[in-house]
Amino acid sequence: MVPRDPAGFARAAADAVAAGAGEVRIRPRTPCGGRSLSPRVVGPALTAVRGAVRVPVTVAADAWAEPDPERRVARIRSGETLPDLAWVAWHEPGAEETAAALPARGVAVEAGLRSGTAGPSLFARSPSADRVRRIVAEAPAPDGTVEGWARVLAEGSAGVPVLLYGTGAAARPVLRLARRLGLAGRIGLEDTLFLPDGARARSTAEQVRAAAKDTA
């Protein structure tokens, strides 16, 4: 079940870390279930998670959380409780401004690059490219083209770590590809709701445990 409130995020984070996760990524939600970057929503979620685990916590600072780029930056600047890292979708309007606002508040930037969008080329020309903490690359189901793209990212990242992931049916094949390439990977309910055997996952912790055994 996808958590929706601070207590739910804290329980899910604790279970995932106990299962072997080294980081936690959350998408704070309003009481109505909408994703939000409002300090009144993000702050309590982060406080609850940090009370439960001692690992880095990432929040997505993208258009899904706040569609208006100016408002997104204002949310970041006004927050009192902030994540360790924030994921910026480089193909979205306002990515550069968002990426500039985060380090000024002590938040490291993850560059979100999606295969098939302008994100990778925009990031390659970005003045912020050498200041991001990590490249987080989303790929469709792996084939020769995607594997080549992932290798180019890893080789051209100038020492910046690369995390490769997929969503839906691509989540587990891409995780296996990341392992083969020696890159970081991730798995969770945001990426897929299903386990390797096709059963519906009950939690991210269950997915983490299944991923540790998944060598197919």
Beta strands, then each sheet from edge to edge (+ up, - down):
strand 1: 24-26
strand 2: 57-60
strand 3: 85-89
strand 4: 108-114
strand 5: 134-138
strand 6: 162-165
sheet 1: 1+ 2+ 3+ 4+ 5+ 6+
end
